[in-house]
């Protein structure tokens, strides 16, 4: 099995990403949920709904936050990021 | 110094909470930034702006996520939460 599945959270409904996480776990032992900006809240929702309703034994290994610089020279801006590492026992 | 300062993030401008975190560090060695629901993204922004612009040596000790149940019996709903533990060296 691969060890590096990633699910990027955007503006679709939460359940679309919950499905993506569950599918990713069929291919890998650990899944990283990644988001930027306003989608950070949704990323936490996706993890919590997945754990509560579908994969009770899923483990949140690590949550890390950071900043990414987006845009061209002269028009740069900082965007907050989150990466939530999940695994199954 | 107290060891348990908490800053709750709501819908004010980010810099209001950045100021609150910096002030809290004058009273304590560690500060917990807490948020629920849509304010989770703002909590990450507050931590990143504080670190990048005001307290370069601040350490993110731990980020934890969870679910809180809000509302009365018969009208309960789940809300995602985040707690970001910060300290200074």
Backbone of each chain as nested JSON, in Angstrom:
{
  "chains": [
    {"id": "A", "residues": [
      {"number": 1, "name": "UNK", "atoms": {"N": [0.832, -1.214, 0.0], "CA": [0.0, 0.0, 0.0], "C": [0.863, 1.259, 0.0]}},
      {"number": 2, "name": "UNK", "atoms": {"N": [0.4, 2.288, -0.698], "CA": [1.105, 3.57, -0.664], "C": [0.991, 4.163, 0.738]}},
      {"number": 3, "name": "UNK", "atoms": {"N": [1.922, 5.019, 1.095], "CA": [1.848, 5.615, 2.425], "C": [1.574, 7.102, 2.405]}},
      {"number": 4, "name": "UNK", "atoms": {"N": [1.271, 7.633, 1.24], "CA": [1.193, 9.094, 1.159], "C": [-0.004, 9.596, 0.364]}},
      {"number": 5, "name": "UNK", "atoms": {"N": [-1.204, 9.212, 0.757], "CA": [-2.391, 9.739, 0.095], "C": [-2.704, 11.136, 0.636]}},
      {"number": 6, "name": "UNK", "atoms": {"N": [-3.102, 12.042, -0.25], "CA": [-3.465, 13.39, 0.18], "C": [-4.852, 13.754, -0.306]}},
      {"number": 7, "name": "UNK", "atoms": {"N": [-5.62, 14.402, 0.543], "CA": [-6.928, 14.908, 0.157], "C": [-6.915, 16.42, 0.384]}},
      {"number": 8, "name": "UNK", "atoms": {"N": [-7.103, 17.182, -0.705], "CA": [-7.117, 18.642, -0.604], "C": [-8.548, 19.136, -0.439]}},
      {"number": 9, "name": "UNK", "atoms": {"N": [-8.787, 19.935, 0.585], "CA": [-10.131, 20.413, 0.884], "C": [-10.383, 21.75, 0.188]}},
      {"number": 10, "name": "UNK", "atoms": {"N": [-11.514, 21.832, -0.525], "CA": [-11.913, 23.077, -1.179], "C": [-13.298, 23.476, -0.73]}},
      {"number": 11, "name": "UNK", "atoms": {"N": [-14.117, 23.915, -1.698], "CA": [-15.424, 24.466, -1.317], "C": [-16.604, 23.533, -1.618]}},
      {"number": 12, "name": "UNK", "atoms": {"N": [-16.319, 22.258, -1.95], "CA": [-17.421, 21.292, -2.124], "C": [-18.069, 20.965, -0.768]}},
      {"number": 13, "name": "UNK", "atoms": {"N": [-19.224, 20.282, -0.793], "CA": [-19.826, 19.887, 0.487], "C": [-18.9, 18.942, 1.264]}},
      {"number": 14, "name": "UNK", "atoms": {"N": [-18.973, 19.039, 2.604], "CA": [-18.12, 18.25, 3.492], "C": [-18.128, 16.762, 3.124]}},
      {"number": 15, "name": "UNK", "atoms": {"N": [-19.307, 16.218, 2.837], "CA": [-19.403, 14.769, 2.593], "C": [-18.636, 14.303, 1.354]}},
      {"number": 16, "name": "UNK", "atoms": {"N": [-18.438, 15.212, 0.38], "CA": [-17.629, 14.864, -0.791], "C": [-16.202, 14.527, -0.359]}},
      {"number": 17, "name": "UNK", "atoms": {"N": [-15.69, 15.295, 0.595], "CA": [-14.319, 15.066, 1.073], "C": [-14.25, 13.901, 2.056]}},
      {"number": 18, "name": "UNK", "atoms": {"N": [-15.327, 13.694, 2.814], "CA": [-15.38, 12.531, 3.714], "C": [-15.255, 11.255, 2.869]}},
      {"number": 19, "name": "UNK", "atoms": {"N": [-16.0, 11.207, 1.771], "CA": [-15.93, 10.069, 0.846], "C": [-14.51, 9.916, 0.296]}},
      {"number": 20, "name": "UNK", "atoms": {"N": [-13.883, 11.035, -0.06], "CA": [-12.51, 11.0, -0.592], "C": [-11.528, 10.433, 0.431]}},
      {"number": 21, "name": "UNK", "atoms": {"N": [-11.712, 10.798, 1.708], "CA": [-10.814, 10.293, 2.763], "C": [-10.994, 8.787, 2.923]}},
      {"number": 22, "name": "UNK", "atoms": {"N": [-12.258, 8.336, 2.964], "CA": [-12.53, 6.906, 3.144], "C": [-11.962, 6.106, 1.968]}},
      {"number": 23, "name": "UNK", "atoms": {"N": [-12.135, 6.629, 0.749], "CA": [-11.591, 5.971, -0.446], "C": [-10.062, 5.927, -0.382]}},
      {"number": 24, "name": "UNK", "atoms": {"N": [-9.454, 7.02, 0.048], "CA": [-7.991, 7.079, 0.147], "C": [-7.474, 6.017, 1.125]}},
      {"number": 25, "name": "UNK", "atoms": {"N": [-8.235, 5.764, 2.198], "CA": [-7.822, 4.744, 3.178], "C": [-7.888, 3.323, 2.603]}},
      {"number": 26, "name": "UNK", "atoms": {"N": [-8.612, 3.136, 1.495], "CA": [-8.621, 1.81, 0.873], "C": [-7.325, 1.578, 0.093]}},
      {"number": 27, "name": "UNK", "atoms": {"N": [-6.597, 2.68, -0.17], "CA": [-5.341, 2.581, -0.931], "C": [-4.108, 2.788, -0.069]}},
      {"number": 28, "name": "UNK", "atoms": {"N": [-4.269, 3.361, 1.123], "CA": [-3.101, 3.722, 1.935], "C": [-3.4, 3.549, 3.421]}},
      {"number": 29, "name": "UNK", "atoms": {"N": [-2.342, 3.443, 4.198], "CA": [-2.509, 3.306, 5.649], "C": [-2.612, 4.652, 6.335]}},
      {"number": 30, "name": "UNK", "atoms": {"N": [-2.112, 5.697, 5.66], "CA": [-2.239, 7.022, 6.258], "C": [-2.66, 8.039, 5.2]}},
      {"number": 31, "name": "UNK", "atoms": {"N": [-3.46, 8.977, 5.619], "CA": [-4.035, 9.971, 4.706], "C": [-3.798, 11.363, 5.286]}},
      {"number": 32, "name": "UNK", "atoms": {"N": [-3.331, 12.28, 4.431], "CA": [-3.132, 13.664, 4.849], "C": [-4.243, 14.551, 4.307]}},
      {"number": 33, "name": "UNK", "atoms": {"N": [-4.919, 15.241, 5.212], "CA": [-5.968, 16.177, 4.812], "C": [-5.355, 17.577, 4.831]}},
      {"number": 34, "name": "UNK", "atoms": {"N": [-5.367, 18.248, 3.675], "CA": [-4.684, 19.526, 3.517], "C": [-5.682, 20.625, 3.158]}},
      {"number": 35, "name": "UNK", "atoms": {"N": [-5.477, 21.835, 3.7], "CA": [-6.353, 22.953, 3.343], "C": [-5.639, 24.276, 3.54]}},
      {"number": 36, "name": "UNK", "atoms": {"N": [-6.157, 25.286, 2.851], "CA": [-5.637, 26.658, 2.955], "C": [-6.783, 27.613, 3.249]}},
      {"number": 37, "name": "UNK", "atoms": {"N": [-6.469, 28.702, 3.944], "CA": [-7.437, 29.793, 4.122], "C": [-8.744, 29.345, 4.759]}},
      {"number": 38, "name": "UNK", "atoms": {"N": [-9.865, 29.849, 4.179], "CA": [-11.201, 29.561, 4.736], "C": [-11.516, 28.071, 4.776]}},
      {"number": 39, "name": "UNK", "atoms": {"N": [-10.851, 27.27, 3.936], "CA": [-11.146, 25.832, 3.894], "C": [-10.598, 25.081, 5.104]}},
      {"number": 40, "name": "UNK", "atoms": {"N": [-9.801, 25.779, 5.942], "CA": [-9.218, 25.129, 7.124], "C": [-10.32, 24.614, 8.057]}},
      {"number": 41, "name": "UNK", "atoms": {"N": [-11.363, 25.421, 8.264], "CA": [-12.486, 24.982, 9.113], "C": [-13.134, 23.723, 8.538]}},
      {"number": 42, "name": "UNK", "atoms": {"N": [-13.3, 23.699, 7.214], "CA": [-13.907, 22.533, 6.566], "C": [-13.036, 21.289, 6.739]}},
      {"number": 43, "name": "UNK", "atoms": {"N": [-11.71, 21.462, 6.694], "CA": [-10.799, 20.33, 6.863], "C": [-11.025, 19.666, 8.226]}},
      {"number": 44, "name": "UNK", "atoms": {"N": [-11.183, 20.491, 9.266], "CA": [-11.441, 19.945, 10.608], "C": [-12.795, 19.243, 10.626]}},
      {"number": 45, "name": "UNK", "atoms": {"N": [-13.81, 19.853, 9.966], "CA": [-15.13, 19.206, 9.872], "C": [-15.031, 17.84, 9.185]}},
      {"number": 46, "name": "UNK", "atoms": {"N": [-14.285, 17.771, 8.089], "CA": [-14.145, 16.517, 7.335], "C": [-13.561, 15.422, 8.229]}},
      {"number": 47, "name": "UNK", "atoms": {"N": [-12.505, 15.77, 8.959], "CA": [-11.858, 14.791, 9.844], "C": [-12.81, 14.357, 10.95]}},
      {"number": 48, "name": "UNK", "atoms": {"N": [-13.5, 15.314, 11.56], "CA": [-14.388, 14.984, 12.682], "C": [-15.591, 14.151, 12.228]}},
      {"number": 49, "name": "UNK", "atoms": {"N": [-16.17, 14.486, 11.075], "CA": [-17.317, 13.716, 10.569], "C": [-16.869, 12.303, 10.18]}},
      {"number": 50, "name": "UNK", "atoms": {"N": [-15.702, 12.206, 9.525], "CA": [-15.197, 10.88, 9.135], "C": [-15.02, 9.999, 10.367]}},
      {"number": 51, "name": "UNK", "atoms": {"N": [-14.422, 10.576, 11.401], "CA": [-14.142, 9.82, 12.618], "C": [-15.444, 9.446, 13.344]}},
      {"number": 52, "name": "UNK", "atoms": {"N": [-16.345, 10.404, 13.45], "CA": [-17.56, 10.208, 14.239], "C": [-18.542, 9.255, 13.56]}},
      {"number": 53, "name": "UNK", "atoms": {"N": [-18.656, 9.372, 12.242], "CA": [-19.735, 8.651, 11.554], "C": [-19.29, 7.441, 10.741]}},
      {"number": 54, "name": "UNK", "atoms": {"N": [-18.005, 7.373, 10.382], "CA": [-17.594, 6.308, 9.465], "C": [-16.412, 5.464, 9.944]}},
      {"number": 55, "name": "UNK", "atoms": {"N": [-15.423, 6.075, 10.571], "CA": [-14.224, 5.329, 10.962], "C": [-13.863, 5.643, 12.415]}},
      {"number": 56, "name": "UNK", "atoms": {"N": [-14.609, 5.048, 13.31], "CA": [-14.459, 5.352, 14.746], "C": [-13.039, 5.124, 15.27]}},
      {"number": 57, "name": "UNK", "atoms": {"N": [-12.331, 4.159, 14.653], "CA": [-10.998, 3.83, 15.158], "C": [-9.885, 4.617, 14.467]}},
      {"number": 58, "name": "UNK", "atoms": {"N": [-10.239, 5.552, 13.587], "CA": [-9.241, 6.374, 12.9], "C": [-8.478, 7.227, 13.928]}},
      {"number": 59, "name": "UNK", "atoms": {"N": [-7.181, 7.389, 13.658], "CA": [-6.334, 8.131, 14.599], "C": [-5.839, 9.431, 13.964]}},
      {"number": 60, "name": "UNK", "atoms": {"N": [-5.936, 10.528, 14.708], "CA": [-5.341, 11.796, 14.269], "C": [-3.904, 11.815, 14.8]}},
      {"number": 61, "name": "UNK", "atoms": {"N": [-2.95, 11.541, 13.903], "CA": [-1.552, 11.433, 14.32], "C": [-0.935, 12.788, 14.598]}},
      {"number": 62, "name": "UNK", "atoms": {"N": [-1.277, 13.754, 13.736], "CA": [-0.596, 15.04, 13.857], "C": [-1.41, 16.125, 13.149]}},
      {"number": 63, "name": "UNK", "atoms": {"N": [-1.407, 17.311, 13.76], "CA": [-2.017, 18.47, 13.114], "C": [-0.936, 19.536, 13.045]}},
      {"number": 64, "name": "UNK", "atoms": {"N": [-0.606, 20.012, 11.832], "CA": [0.386, 21.084, 11.762], "C": [-0.165, 22.257, 10.973]}},
      {"number": 65, "name": "UNK", "atoms": {"N": [0.217, 23.457, 11.413], "CA": [-0.241, 24.669, 10.748], "C": [0.949, 25.431, 10.196]}},
      {"number": 66, "name": "UNK", "atoms": {"N": [0.698, 26.276, 9.204], "CA": [1.786, 27.023, 8.597], "C": [1.282, 28.154, 7.731]}},
      {"number": 67, "name": "UNK", "atoms": {"N": [2.211, 28.752, 6.985], "CA": [1.874, 29.845, 6.079], "C": [2.446, 29.543, 4.709]}},
      {"number": 68, "name": "UNK", "atoms": {"N": [1.669, 29.81, 3.658], "CA": [2.163, 29.676, 2.296], "C": [2.079, 31.055, 1.639]}},
      {"number": 69, "name": "UNK", "atoms": {"N": [3.057, 31.364, 0.788], "CA": [3.024, 32.644, 0.071], "C": [2.467, 32.391, -1.317]}},
      {"number": 70, "name": "UNK", "atoms": {"N": [1.362, 33.059, -1.627], "CA": [0.717, 32.898, -2.935], "C": [0.872, 34.162, -3.765]}},
      {"number": 71, "name": "UNK", "atoms": {"N": [0.744, 34.038, -5.079], "CA": [0.743, 35.195, -5.966], "C": [2.102, 35.512, -6.557]}},
      {"number": 72, "name": "UNK", "atoms": {"N": [2.077, 36.404, -7.533], "CA": [3.282, 36.81, -8.253], "C": [4.054, 37.879, -7.472]}},
      {"number": 73, "name": "UNK", "atoms": {"N": [5.269, 38.114, -7.89], "CA": [6.089, 39.199, -7.354], "C": [5.303, 40.515, -7.418]}},
      {"number": 74, "name": "UNK", "atoms": {"N": [5.29, 41.265, -6.336], "CA": [4.573, 42.541, -6.321], "C": [3.114, 42.402, -5.917]}},
      {"number": 75, "name": "UNK", "atoms": {"N": [2.646, 41.142, -5.877], "CA": [1.254, 40.909, -5.499], "C": [1.17, 39.671, -4.593]}},
      {"number": 76, "name": "UNK", "atoms": {"N": [2.153, 39.554, -3.714], "CA": [2.208, 38.371, -2.854], "C": [1.302, 38.522, -1.646]}},
      {"number": 77, "name": "UNK", "atoms": {"N": [0.753, 37.373, -1.22], "CA": [0.013, 37.394, 0.029], "C": [0.233, 36.101, 0.793]}},
      {"number": 78, "name": "UNK", "atoms": {"N": [0.083, 36.192, 2.108], "CA": [0.268, 35.032, 2.968], "C": [-1.063, 34.343, 3.201]}},
      {"number": 79, "name": "UNK", "atoms": {"N": [-1.059, 33.028, 3.104], "CA": [-2.262, 32.242, 3.366], "C": [-1.926, 31.172, 4.4]}},
      {"number": 80, "name": "UNK", "atoms": {"N": [-2.779, 31.057, 5.42], "CA": [-2.571, 30.024, 6.43], "C": [-2.905, 28.645, 5.864]}},
      {"number": 81, "name": "UNK", "atoms": {"N": [-2.21, 27.642, 6.363], "CA": [-2.436, 26.264, 5.913], "C": [-2.594, 25.327, 7.111]}},
      {"number": 82, "name": "UNK", "atoms": {"N": [-3.23, 24.188, 6.85], "CA": [-3.294, 23.129, 7.863], "C": [-3.041, 21.792, 7.168]}},
      {"number": 83, "name": "UNK", "atoms": {"N": [-2.363, 20.889, 7.868], "CA": [-2.174, 19.522, 7.39], "C": [-2.524, 18.596, 8.545]}},
      {"number": 84, "name": "UNK", "atoms": {"N": [-3.501, 17.722, 8.321], "CA": [-3.948, 16.801, 9.375], "C": [-3.613, 15.389, 8.926]}},
      {"number": 85, "name": "UNK", "atoms": {"N": [-2.735, 14.734, 9.678], "CA": [-2.294, 13.387, 9.317], "C": [-3.149, 12.353, 10.038]}},
      {"number": 86, "name": "UNK", "atoms": {"N": [-3.753, 11.47, 9.255], "CA": [-4.661, 10.457, 9.804], "C": [-4.109, 9.064, 9.528]}},
      {"number": 87, "name": "UNK", "atoms": {"N": [-4.39, 8.122, 10.437], "CA": [-4.043, 6.735, 10.15], "C": [-5.087, 5.803, 10.73]}},
      {"number": 88, "name": "UNK", "atoms": {"N": [-5.058, 4.562, 10.246], "CA": [-5.948, 3.565, 10.838], "C": [-5.089, 2.534, 11.558]}},
      {"number": 89, "name": "UNK", "atoms": {"N": [-5.613, 1.934, 12.616], "CA": [-4.795, 1.044, 13.435], "C": [-4.429, -0.258, 12.686]}}
    ]},
    {"id": "B", "residues": [
      {"number": 1, "name": "UNK", "atoms": {"N": [4.038, 33.485, 37.329], "CA": [3.138, 33.675, 36.183], "C": [2.123, 32.533, 36.087]}},
      {"number": 2, "name": "UNK", "atoms": {"N": [0.941, 32.859, 35.648], "CA": [-0.074, 31.829, 35.41], "C": [0.365, 30.974, 34.225]}},
      {"number": 3, "name": "UNK", "atoms": {"N": [-0.099, 29.747, 34.19], "CA": [0.287, 28.901, 33.064], "C": [-0.866, 28.566, 32.133]}},
      {"number": 4, "name": "UNK", "atoms": {"N": [-1.994, 29.202, 32.333], "CA": [-3.164, 28.767, 31.579], "C": [-3.985, 29.918, 31.022]}},
      {"number": 5, "name": "UNK", "atoms": {"N": [-3.368, 30.766, 30.201], "CA": [-4.129, 31.83, 29.557], "C": [-4.842, 31.273, 28.334]}},
      {"number": 6, "name": "UNK", "atoms": {"N": [-6.082, 31.712, 28.124], "CA": [-6.825, 31.27, 26.947], "C": [-7.331, 32.455, 26.159]}},
      {"number": 7, "name": "UNK", "atoms": {"N": [-7.246, 32.373, 24.84], "CA": [-7.811, 33.399, 23.969], "C": [-8.824, 32.7, 23.061]}},
      {"number": 8, "name": "UNK", "atoms": {"N": [-10.093, 33.126, 23.17], "CA": [-11.158, 32.543, 22.34], "C": [-11.355, 33.385, 21.086]}},
      {"number": 9, "name": "UNK", "atoms": {"N": [-11.294, 32.733, 19.922], "CA": [-11.403, 33.447, 18.656], "C": [-12.86, 33.502, 18.199]}},
      {"number": 10, "name": "UNK", "atoms": {"N": [-13.309, 34.713, 17.842], "CA": [-14.666, 34.904, 17.32], "C": [-14.613, 35.6, 15.982]}},
      {"number": 11, "name": "UNK", "atoms": {"N": [-15.504, 36.579, 15.774], "CA": [-15.62, 37.183, 14.448], "C": [-15.028, 38.594, 14.357]}},
      {"number": 12, "name": "UNK", "atoms": {"N": [-14.267, 39.009, 15.396], "CA": [-13.576, 40.309, 15.297], "C": [-12.433, 40.212, 14.286]}},
      {"number": 13, "name": "UNK", "atoms": {"N": [-11.841, 41.377, 13.904], "CA": [-10.683, 41.328, 12.992], "C": [-9.518, 40.553, 13.625]}},
      {"number": 14, "name": "UNK", "atoms": {"N": [-8.75, 39.881, 12.782], "CA": [-7.629, 39.05, 13.225], "C": [-6.714, 39.792, 14.204]}},
      {"number": 15, "name": "UNK", "atoms": {"N": [-6.419, 41.071, 13.889], "CA": [-5.445, 41.796, 14.716], "C": [-5.92, 42.02, 16.147]}},
      {"number": 16, "name": "UNK", "atoms": {"N": [-7.243, 42.03, 16.368], "CA": [-7.762, 42.146, 17.731], "C": [-7.309, 40.948, 18.573]}},
      {"number": 17, "name": "UNK", "atoms": {"N": [-7.328, 39.777, 17.954], "CA": [-6.93, 38.559, 18.67], "C": [-5.415, 38.43, 18.765]}},
      {"number": 18, "name": "UNK", "atoms": {"N": [-4.709, 38.928, 17.744], "CA": [-3.241, 38.936, 17.803], "C": [-2.798, 39.749, 19.021]}},
      {"number": 19, "name": "UNK", "atoms": {"N": [-3.422, 40.92, 19.193], "CA": [-3.132, 41.763, 20.359], "C": [-3.448, 41.009, 21.657]}},
      {"number": 20, "name": "UNK", "atoms": {"N": [-4.564, 40.292, 21.668], "CA": [-4.947, 39.541, 22.862], "C": [-3.915, 38.458, 23.194]}},
      {"number": 21, "name": "UNK", "atoms": {"N": [-3.394, 37.792, 22.166], "CA": [-2.387, 36.739, 22.397], "C": [-1.108, 37.353, 22.971]}},
      {"number": 22, "name": "UNK", "atoms": {"N": [-0.667, 38.474, 22.374], "CA": [0.563, 39.122, 22.832], "C": [0.4, 39.586, 24.288]}},
      {"number": 23, "name": "UNK", "atoms": {"N": [-0.756, 40.168, 24.606], "CA": [-1.043, 40.612, 25.971], "C": [-1.048, 39.418, 26.93]}},
      {"number": 24, "name": "UNK", "atoms": {"N": [-1.649, 38.319, 26.495], "CA": [-1.707, 37.122, 27.344], "C": [-0.304, 36.601, 27.665]}},
      {"number": 25, "name": "UNK", "atoms": {"N": [0.614, 36.717, 26.707], "CA": [1.994, 36.268, 26.928], "C": [2.723, 37.144, 27.954]}},
      {"number": 26, "name": "UNK", "atoms": {"N": [2.212, 38.343, 28.223], "CA": [2.839, 39.168, 29.259], "C": [2.447, 38.668, 30.648]}},
      {"number": 27, "name": "UNK", "atoms": {"N": [1.391, 37.84, 30.701], "CA": [0.914, 37.299, 31.974], "C": [1.227, 35.818, 32.152]}},
      {"number": 28, "name": "UNK", "atoms": {"N": [1.562, 35.12, 31.071], "CA": [1.723, 33.668, 31.159], "C": [2.819, 33.185, 30.217]}},
      {"number": 29, "name": "UNK", "atoms": {"N": [3.328, 31.992, 30.487], "CA": [4.357, 31.411, 29.623], "C": [3.764, 30.63, 28.467]}},
      {"number": 30, "name": "UNK", "atoms": {"N": [2.507, 30.235, 28.651], "CA": [1.874, 29.537, 27.533], "C": [0.445, 30.036, 27.344]}},
      {"number": 31, "name": "UNK", "atoms": {"N": [0.017, 30.078, 26.1], "CA": [-1.292, 30.632, 25.748], "C": [-2.018, 29.621, 24.84]}},
      {"number": 32, "name": "UNK", "atoms": {"N": [-3.285, 29.368, 25.154], "CA": [-4.09, 28.484, 24.316], "C": [-5.051, 29.299, 23.463]}},
      {"number": 33, "name": "UNK", "atoms": {"N": [-4.975, 29.112, 22.168], "CA": [-5.893, 29.781, 21.248], "C": [-6.992, 28.771, 20.903]}},
      {"number": 34, "name": "UNK", "atoms": {"N": [-8.249, 29.146, 21.202], "CA": [-9.371, 28.216, 21.059], "C": [-10.394, 28.767, 20.062]}},
      {"number": 35, "name": "UNK", "atoms": {"N": [-10.979, 27.891, 19.264], "CA": [-12.027, 28.33, 18.33], "C": [-12.953, 27.185, 17.988]}},
      {"number": 36, "name": "UNK", "atoms": {"N": [-14.142, 27.565, 17.501], "CA": [-15.159, 26.602, 17.07], "C": [-15.661, 26.977, 15.682]}},
      {"number": 37, "name": "UNK", "atoms": {"N": [-16.083, 25.966, 14.931], "CA": [-16.749, 26.21, 13.642], "C": [-15.949, 27.068, 12.688]}},
      {"number": 38, "name": "UNK", "atoms": {"N": [-16.622, 28.057, 12.062], "CA": [-15.99, 28.899, 11.034], "C": [-14.799, 29.68, 11.577]}},
      {"number": 39, "name": "UNK", "atoms": {"N": [-14.732, 29.9, 12.896], "CA": [-13.632, 30.679, 13.484], "C": [-12.319, 29.897, 13.526]}},
      {"number": 40, "name": "UNK", "atoms": {"N": [-12.37, 28.592, 13.184], "CA": [-11.154, 27.767, 13.212], "C": [-10.1, 28.326, 12.248]}},
      {"number": 41, "name": "UNK", "atoms": {"N": [-10.52, 28.724, 11.045], "CA": [-9.577, 29.309, 10.074], "C": [-8.936, 30.57, 10.639]}},
      {"number": 42, "name": "UNK", "atoms": {"N": [-9.75, 31.404, 11.312], "CA": [-9.223, 32.633, 11.908], "C": [-8.212, 32.329, 13.01]}},
      {"number": 43, "name": "UNK", "atoms": {"N": [-8.45, 31.263, 13.769], "CA": [-7.516, 30.897, 14.847], "C": [-6.131, 30.609, 14.27]}},
      {"number": 44, "name": "UNK", "atoms": {"N": [-6.097, 29.886, 13.14], "CA": [-4.805, 29.593, 12.495], "C": [-4.181, 30.893, 11.984]}},
      {"number": 45, "name": "UNK", "atoms": {"N": [-5.003, 31.784, 11.398], "CA": [-4.495, 33.09, 10.957], "C": [-3.888, 33.874, 12.125]}},
      {"number": 46, "name": "UNK", "atoms": {"N": [-4.571, 33.891, 13.258], "CA": [-4.094, 34.639, 14.431], "C": [-2.718, 34.128, 14.853]}},
      {"number": 47, "name": "UNK", "atoms": {"N": [-2.575, 32.802, 14.926], "CA": [-1.293, 32.215, 15.341], "C": [-0.203, 32.543, 14.327]}},
      {"number": 48, "name": "UNK", "atoms": {"N": [-0.51, 32.394, 13.031], "CA": [0.504, 32.625, 11.999], "C": [0.923, 34.094, 11.928]}},
      {"number": 49, "name": "UNK", "atoms": {"N": [-0.036, 35.014, 12.051], "CA": [0.302, 36.442, 12.014], "C": [1.111, 36.822, 13.261]}},
      {"number": 50, "name": "UNK", "atoms": {"N": [0.715, 36.299, 14.416], "CA": [1.456, 36.599, 15.655], "C": [2.906, 36.156, 15.516]}},
      {"number": 51, "name": "UNK", "atoms": {"N": [3.089, 34.952, 15.003], "CA": [4.431, 34.385, 14.864], "C": [5.247, 35.149, 13.823]}},
      {"number": 52, "name": "UNK", "atoms": {"N": [4.632, 35.426, 12.681], "CA": [5.361, 36.023, 11.562], "C": [5.714, 37.476, 11.819]}},
      {"number": 53, "name": "UNK", "atoms": {"N": [4.797, 38.213, 12.454], "CA": [4.987, 39.662, 12.535], "C": [5.381, 40.184, 13.912]}},
      {"number": 54, "name": "UNK", "atoms": {"N": [5.121, 39.415, 14.964], "CA": [5.337, 39.973, 16.299], "C": [6.219, 39.126, 17.216]}},
      {"number": 55, "name": "UNK", "atoms": {"N": [6.095, 37.817, 17.164], "CA": [6.847, 36.958, 18.087], "C": [7.5, 35.806, 17.33]}},
      {"number": 56, "name": "UNK", "atoms": {"N": [8.573, 36.139, 16.637], "CA": [9.236, 35.171, 15.746], "C": [9.649, 33.879, 16.461]}},
      {"number": 57, "name": "UNK", "atoms": {"N": [9.969, 34.01, 17.772], "CA": [10.471, 32.841, 18.499], "C": [9.361, 32.047, 19.208]}},
      {"number": 58, "name": "UNK", "atoms": {"N": [8.115, 32.447, 18.985], "CA": [6.991, 31.729, 19.586], "C": [6.945, 30.289, 19.055]}},
      {"number": 59, "name": "UNK", "atoms": {"N": [6.581, 29.356, 19.946], "CA": [6.552, 27.94, 19.563], "C": [5.115, 27.421, 19.573]}},
      {"number": 60, "name": "UNK", "atoms": {"N": [4.74, 26.692, 18.504], "CA": [3.45, 25.998, 18.484], "C": [3.686, 24.619, 19.08]}},
      {"number": 61, "name": "UNK", "atoms": {"N": [3.278, 24.445, 20.347], "CA": [3.546, 23.19, 21.05], "C": [2.641, 22.069, 20.577]}},
      {"number": 62, "name": "UNK", "atoms": {"N": [1.379, 22.42, 20.344], "CA": [0.421, 21.362, 20.041], "C": [-0.815, 21.949, 19.367]}},
      {"number": 63, "name": "UNK", "atoms": {"N": [-1.343, 21.213, 18.405], "CA": [-2.617, 21.588, 17.783], "C": [-3.545, 20.396, 17.958]}},
      {"number": 64, "name": "UNK", "atoms": {"N": [-4.693, 20.596, 18.608], "CA": [-5.62, 19.472, 18.716], "C": [-6.994, 19.871, 18.211]}},
      {"number": 65, "name": "UNK", "atoms": {"N": [-7.667, 18.907, 17.59], "CA": [-8.996, 19.154, 17.047], "C": [-9.999, 18.237, 17.723]}},
      {"number": 66, "name": "UNK", "atoms": {"N": [-11.266, 18.63, 17.693], "CA": [-12.287, 17.82, 18.343], "C": [-13.674, 18.253, 17.943]}},
      {"number": 67, "name": "UNK", "atoms": {"N": [-14.657, 17.704, 18.652], "CA": [-16.059, 18.022, 18.394], "C": [-16.727, 18.401, 19.701]}},
      {"number": 68, "name": "UNK", "atoms": {"N": [-17.558, 19.435, 19.657], "CA": [-18.337, 19.813, 20.834], "C": [-19.818, 19.706, 20.457]}},
      {"number": 69, "name": "UNK", "atoms": {"N": [-20.637, 19.285, 21.4], "CA": [-22.076, 19.203, 21.127], "C": [-22.731, 20.444, 21.703]}},
      {"number": 70, "name": "UNK", "atoms": {"N": [-23.379, 21.218, 20.818], "CA": [-24.046, 22.448, 21.237], "C": [-25.56, 22.276, 21.179]}},
      {"number": 71, "name": "UNK", "atoms": {"N": [-26.28, 23.121, 21.927], "CA": [-27.741, 23.152, 21.83], "C": [-28.427, 22.307, 22.887]}},
      {"number": 72, "name": "UNK", "atoms": {"N": [-29.736, 22.487, 22.968], "CA": [-30.574, 21.787, 23.945], "C": [-30.943, 20.387, 23.446]}},
      {"number": 73, "name": "UNK", "atoms": {"N": [-31.467, 19.577, 24.356], "CA": [-31.997, 18.263, 23.989], "C": [-33.01, 18.416, 22.843]}},
      {"number": 74, "name": "UNK", "atoms": {"N": [-32.901, 17.59, 21.824], "CA": [-33.831, 17.642, 20.697], "C": [-33.393, 18.609, 19.606]}},
      {"number": 75, "name": "UNK", "atoms": {"N": [-32.393, 19.434, 19.927], "CA": [-31.896, 20.394, 18.935], "C": [-30.369, 20.456, 18.998]}},
      {"number": 76, "name": "UNK", "atoms": {"N": [-29.77, 19.272, 19.186], "CA": [-28.319, 19.225, 19.338], "C": [-27.619, 19.243, 17.994]}},
      {"number": 77, "name": "UNK", "atoms": {"N": [-26.438, 19.873, 17.978], "CA": [-25.625, 19.808, 16.768], "C": [-24.148, 19.718, 17.139]}},
      {"number": 78, "name": "UNK", "atoms": {"N": [-23.383, 19.114, 16.24], "CA": [-21.951, 18.953, 16.465], "C": [-21.193, 20.119, 15.852]}},
      {"number": 79, "name": "UNK", "atoms": {"N": [-20.244, 20.642, 16.596], "CA": [-19.413, 21.73, 16.088], "C": [-17.95, 21.335, 16.263]}},
      {"number": 80, "name": "UNK", "atoms": {"N": [-17.162, 21.505, 15.197], "CA": [-15.736, 21.194, 15.288], "C": [-15.009, 22.246, 16.112]}},
      {"number": 81, "name": "UNK", "atoms": {"N": [-13.95, 21.828, 16.785], "CA": [-13.166, 22.756, 17.612], "C": [-11.662, 22.607, 17.305]}},
      {"number": 82, "name": "UNK", "atoms": {"N": [-10.926, 23.651, 17.653], "CA": [-9.464, 23.565, 17.577], "C": [-8.887, 24.213, 18.823]}},
      {"number": 83, "name": "UNK", "atoms": {"N": [-7.79, 23.666, 19.316], "CA": [-7.049, 24.28, 20.423], "C": [-5.584, 24.284, 20.02]}},
      {"number": 84, "name": "UNK", "atoms": {"N": [-4.998, 25.481, 19.988], "CA": [-3.59, 25.618, 19.585], "C": [-2.8, 26.106, 20.786]}},
      {"number": 85, "name": "UNK", "atoms": {"N": [-1.877, 25.282, 21.252], "CA": [-1.093, 25.622, 22.442], "C": [0.213, 26.292, 22.021]}},
      {"number": 86, "name": "UNK", "atoms": {"N": [0.436, 27.495, 22.529], "CA": [1.611, 28.291, 22.173], "C": [2.482, 28.513, 23.39]}},
      {"number": 87, "name": "UNK", "atoms": {"N": [3.801, 28.612, 23.181], "CA": [4.665, 28.994, 24.292], "C": [5.809, 29.848, 23.785]}},
      {"number": 88, "name": "UNK", "atoms": {"N": [6.46, 30.537, 24.726], "CA": [7.651, 31.29, 24.337], "C": [8.849, 30.628, 24.993]}},
      {"number": 89, "name": "UNK", "atoms": {"N": [10.008, 30.7, 24.375], "CA": [11.177, 29.975, 24.876], "C": [11.672, 30.547, 26.212]}}
    ]}
  ]
}
